[in-house]
């Protein structure tokens, strides 16, 4: 389940990301990381692919060092490591520079592309890099194409490469920050070079030691998380039954009757989609898409069963499938993801066995798990979970990966007897993250002599980078500066996911805004105005999965945005959330302070022209939108839950 957060941090640049209620690392402008900026020192070192035996030739390891801005010597160096595995750290320089901007007066910041990523001998296997649907055989073909080198992309060797870069730069002590797989990397660094660490921050952490190859905590979050999101939204909380019960109802239906159709993905491109147990499993277990899936899924299921409206559900399927699309290897190396996963992660079969024996071992392990814990991936069965794309269902990822002469026993990147650093360690996890769960983070924190975990409420995968709630990033900065997390009370107060209350085909059926003093608009006017606001909110919610800076409404029309700074500016052009209300206008989202302001225009189904000004604050718990405007000469003065 330790997948690569590909959508979350594909090319890493400056701007902030929206995630419903947390920080999903997500670049909004795709810098390619090439070249060396004037304010940085760039270089490479040459390393043996196999330092112990000299097998496999040499590899070039690239690094980039941003010197502190103030006078005098730096007080320290922050070493930032990207996730994946497969994502290059240097391409995510913008996110790290933003996160640590307040410390840059006296701190240097170093990024090293791990072997096999970015500028460090990137692995580019056509069998997996260019396919959006990958099989274990595709993964095995990648490994075979690497020859003997396939054994030498584990985390321990990558950590040794980073140590060699530090030696070249004469850096003896670092403050370490790692996100997602970077937390795995950080634990290995903590065990191999404990004396080199002044502090450790692991953001989106899961354990190197003590992990189960079944990743059972993911299912626990799925079963609890969708219910929590519903219970924390007023409309959903008032419904009969639980969100999980509605998910189970959908699953029962699609087992016999898969739902097929066309729907727009996050870039507004129409895709053919089938909603079956595999694609629903991707929606449930894909931590990268967590905020959007939590926001839309419950209402989408109700729209299907209550209104025979499959489009909201099909769109979620399209958006999650698009998340699995191929990417350039230098932006994300799927081959490196496989190579590292297959040498370092626990498996349900012995990686040093033959393929035939692995298959038998897998089948026996699945049979035992089916007998002891048949609901480990509930509401999916174990068999259904194995049909989810293999970087989510990691059970079968490595079954065909070749292992010849590994430098250490597969699954054990930390040497026996090694202990983690005594340096203060801060472990951060999102409450609703099913990818690297809070329960797994707790295991990590307990393994550090001076470890502390902070769980960010209503939050998802990786919290400090691009933190639009201004909580986790403040905690991390304070910890690096003072070696104390200090006041972490904000972690319990991050806003809940603002779920869609209902999807409707016709604007008149939207939940009406609540009239306030001075309102002369009718109840029908207020339903239509509410639908217009939902149209704008629907576009804004898709910002964190959009890379092209333009997309489409649920039922047609277009929207686009620009973001040269920390303010996202949306333009809607006849965007359709319902079938009968094209909405145009602008929405400005200030990510410095959470303020959102929209100026919207529409012509309602009766031909009346409406103009709305809508404001709310994205950071507010239970945020309320204020609507002012006119329609056919009637004054709109109202409020509604923010979309």
Secondary structure, DSSP 8 states (H G I E B T S, - for coil): -----TGGGSS--S--B-BTTB-----SS-----S--TTEEEEEEEEESSTTT-TT-EEEEEEEEE--SSSS--SEEEEEE--TTT--TGGGHHHHHHHTGGGTTTEEEEEE--TTSTTTT----HHHHT-SS--HHHHHHHHHHTGGGGGS-SHHHHHHHHHHHHHHTT---EEEEEETHHHHHHHHHHHH-GGGEEEEEEES---SSS--TT-HHHHHHHHHHHHHHHHTSHHHHTSSS-HHHHHHHHHHHHHHS-EEEEEE-TTS-EEEEEESHHHHHHHHH-GGGHHHHHHHHHHHHHHHHHH---HHHHHHHHHHHHTT----TTT--HHHHHHHHHHHS--SS-TTS-HHHHHHHHHHHHHHHHHH-TTTTTTS-HHHHTTS-TTTSTTTTTTT---SS-SS-TT--S-TT----SSEEEEEEETT-SSS-HHHHHHHHHHSTTEEEEEETT--S--STTBTTSSHHHHHHHHHHHS-----GGGG------------SSGGGS---EE-TT----HHHHHHHHHHHHHHHHHHHTGGG-SSSEEEETTEEEEEEE-SSSEEEEEEEEEESSSS-EEEEEEEEETTT-EEEEEEEEE-TTS-EEEEEEEEETTSTT-EEEEEEEETTEEEEEEEE--
